[in-house]
Amino acid sequence: MRRLAHAFAFATLLAFARSGTEQANRAAEEAVAVAAVREYVPGAWSTSFYRPHQLKITGIGLINQETAYFSTRWGVSELQNGHLQHLKVEVGDAEISAFHLCHHRSSFFYEVRARDGSTVTIFEHSLSPLFEKKLQVWQQEDVSPATSLACVDKLLLRASPSSLLAINVESAEAPEEHTAVSVLSEYDPHDSEANVITSLAVGYAADVYTRAQVYALVPHNRTLLRLHLETEYHTEKVVAESEPLLHGGDGSDGALASASTHEPLFILSVHDSVLFADGCSLRQISDGRVRTLLGTPTGCIAPQNETVEPVPWASRLSRPQALAGAAEETLDGTVLALTGSQVFSVVQREEECAKHIDADECSAQSGCAWGQGENLGERLCFGCDRLHDWASRQGKADNWDICLLEMTPRAGTSYNLMGCGCVAPPPLAPDPDEDGSGLSIFQSIVGGAVIIAVFCCLLSVYRSQQRAAQMRELYGAETCEFHVFNNDDEP
């Protein structure tokens, strides 16, 4: 029993210690969130793009707002105008470990790994009906699966926990030649401090690889890198040099020199901007500044509780699992983000309302709405059409009044929708007949209880005084004498 008591006491102390550690970590995250400077992109619209039911998505690709591709462990599907179609992609006795949509080649690459882990093979699947559907690009035995694929010019970049490779796809198309592979970086699998690249992105991928913009993410030191690819003169191998783009820190927005990452997960290049999933947020590097598109890095929630709000800071995401961007020739840079429950779409548009930075000035403009959060930087003037679009995508009927948002704060955000035609109801005037004329039911009950208690106390005091007066009249004093008789005493 004593050992059991000691064990119970130890378990209790351990539970308290864990609870204290969790509370300390939570408090530290909240302190970081408060200390970090946040700048939100004015024209970023976020909506729910696709919510899978039985499809377990592991990778995503995007052509435009009408056409997207989803990969699972067993195949690839095309979503076009809301219709999902499974493509004829055979993986055999293997699983898809990596997926990448290559816009300038009008194809997608996918890597399959044998279930016994013996071999890894990369295939290219053409989306054009004029070319062969499937081409084996590269195969290797006893290698770790890829964490990221990215195409640039004639190269396919492959990042894995053991190396960073550049695979010449054109050499793979010639059956008489061996596939040319250049090792850009190698890592020691036993070195936990190695700066392993886990995510790749390419801007202007159709350009020659020596002029294309290649970006990489190193989670160990939370750094975003810019890679420069060159051709080695003697061996004609591809080599790479890197320079830091953004360092790790508290995750603040602002000028590129002072901003930092918090917990970078994936990187993407879309329309002259570099996007990255940072914790449970989407952030962007553009024009020498870092801003937030959606969510907050430390504001993570469970997948089933994800929400999309009209303003970016109020939306809450679970941890992103993949990113995809539209082709460069599209008008607006649409971005897809895969989370644990759905696929989000983020579109950037220029808004006239975003030019107004004051609540009164914004509300005075017809067609403009004002949203204001609890923290510094959570201020935004945006178009009223965003509210109507948000309401329709939330499954609300057309007769749902967006003016209800003005009645009470939602997700820590208050709205001024005068520019949307909403008029706040006047405050209720007090009824002069009820002013001091009576008490509410609760007040009456409390007042009655107090009166009864006082009456009982007074009655008790009065009765005790009456008993004392009677004693004095009978015995002449308020004292009495007691005599003790023993059995041995004679009568």
PyMOL commands that set and color helices and strands:
alter all, ss='L'
color gray80, all
select helices_A, chain A and resi 2-35+169-173+303-305+312-314+353-355+359-363+384-393+402-406+418-420+432-434+441-475
alter helices_A, ss='H'
color red, helices_A
select strands_A, chain A and resi 44-50+59-62+67-71+76-80+83-86+94-102+107-114+119-126+134-141+148-152+155-159+163-168+181-186+199-203+213-218+223-231+238-246+254-255+264-270+273-278+281-286+289-295+322-325+335-338+343-348+368-372+379-383+414-416
alter strands_A, ss='S'
color yellow, strands_A
deselect
rebuild
show_as cartoon
